C-alpha cells in the first residue's frame, strides 16, 4: 500500500534517534580535542628530515643533492648547499643543506620527495595540528623545525623505519668491508713494497698478456 | 488561578495598555501584540533550528552541535552572531534593489499570517471573518519574494531554484487550499477563531477535533503533505536542493539576508503548522476534557512544536523527490484525494445517521487512498536499460 515504505523509514529513523541515547556503540563520532584515536601506521602528511645521533646538525642525513627540490610537483622545497663539508653516516665527507625550507601551505603530501631521495633523508611525518596565526612565516618550516630524530621516525612508522635502518646498515657494512679490503690491500701493498722494491716493476708485464688473451 | 494562567498574556496586555490614554489604547495594544509575535517566533525559530540539528544528528547516529554552551544549547546564538558579522555581498550584475527587498518581503509576508492565528483563548491579533483567506493570501505572496530573490540575483542556480520553487508552490497551493475547504464546509465559517471554537467541544471527554473524523483525517494528511511542499521542507526541498543547484534562490545571499531567508522559511513553517493546528488539531483546545485546565496557549505552542518535530523527523527520513515525481504526486494523488475529500465532507454534513456517515466516510477515504495508491502512483517499469554508444 502507498506509504508503507515511508512508515518503515520513519520507524527506522525513530529507532536510530532513540537508540543513539541508549547505546553508545551507535555514536561512532570521536570527540576530537578530548578524545583521539591513534593514527594508523601509513598516515602521512608533511615531510621531515631524519637525523642520526644526538645533534641534529651533525646527524642530518641530507646531502643537499636537490633531487627532491627538482622533483617536488608544487615546488615547495627550497635548498641552499653548504660551502663546507661534514661527514655522513659512513664517515664520508659530504656537503649538507645550509638552508632547507618546506612551505607546508604549498605541500600537497604526495610523498614524491621521499620516493626520490637516495639517502633516506626525507620522510613523511604524521603531525597534523599545525595551525598557526602567521599565515606565511608560520607555515614555512626551516631546517631546525624539519629535523627529527631517527628514534622519532621509529615511533611513527616502525615497520618502514626498520626497513630503512636495515638497508642503511647493509650499505654501511658494504662500505666498511670495501674500506677494510682497501685498507688490507693497502696494508699488504705497504708491507710488500719495502720487502721487494724491484718485483713491483715486473707486475705490469704480467698483467698485459692476460688482457691480450681476452 | 488557572483562569488567570490561561489569560495571562491577555491580562498583561490590558494592564500595560491601561496606563495609556484611552485614545491610544487600540493602536498601542495592536503594536504590543505585534512586538510579542515578532519576539516569540524568532525565539521559537532558534529553538527549532537547535532541535533540528540535534535531532537530525541523532537520527543519523551523530551527536549534533555540542560545543557552544552546555550540550550545545547556545548554538543558535553563535549562528546568529556569525550571520550578523558576515560580509553582505551583492553580485555586481544583480538588481540591487530587488535583491535587497526580496528577503524583507518574505519575512514580512510570513509574519503577516500570524495576525489571524488564534494562539490561545482570546489570543488573536485580528479576528477577521475571512482569516483563512487572509492567511492563504499572505502565504501565496511568499512565492513572489522567492521569485524576486531568484530573478534579481542574475545567477542560473538562483533562477532555477526560483522556477522550481514557484512551480512547486503553485502546484501544492491547490491541494493545500482544497484540503482546508472540508473544514470550512463543516464549520460554516472562514474565521479561524470560529473554527477552533467549533472543535472545542467534548463528547465522552474526547475533543471534537476535525482530525478525528474521516474527512478531517484525509484532509489533515493532505494538508501535512502540501504544507511540507509549501514551506520547501524536505522531501520537497527541490528549490534549494544543495546537491543540484547550490542553494537555489538564495544562492547569492550572504550574511544577514541569508539569515532572513532562513528565518522566513522557519517562521513560515510555524505559520503553516499553526494554521494546520487550528484547522485540524483543535487549535488551543485540549484533546481531553480532563486536561482543559492546562492554559490554552501551552496547548497551541506545544502542538506547533510537535508539528515541527514531525517535519524534522520526516526530513531525517526521506530523500529529496525528483521534479517529475513531485508534480505527479501533487496532481495525480494529492489533488484527487482532496477533491474526493470534499465529497466526504459533504456526505458528513448531510447524512444524519451517525453510524452511516462514519462508515460511508471511512469507506470512501480508505478506498480512494488504496485505489489511488495502487493506480495513480504505480511505478512504471521500463524493463532493463540498454545503452548504445554513438558511432
Interface residues (C-beta under 8 A of the other chain):
Chain A: X1 X2 X3 X6 X9 X10 X12 X13 X14 X16 X17 X19 X20 X21 X26 X27 X28 X29 X31
Chain B: X55 X58 X59 X60 X61 X62 X63 X313 X314 X316 X317 X318 X333 X369 X370 X372 X373 X374 X377
